[in-house]
């Protein structure tokens, strides 16, 4: 399995949406909150991926 995966169109739109939200945010507190949301989402996705992998064994 390749370590890099192509993003779906939907995922590409989500990346663009978050990128625009980051670019539009000048308030450091809002940027911190957004970064924490993204970190939580990333780790939740990692956990879900690991769970799916473990179910396939």
ABEGO torsion letter per residue (X at the ends): XBABBBBBAAAAAAAAAAAAAAAABABAAAAAAAAAAAAAAAAAAAAAAAAAAAAAX
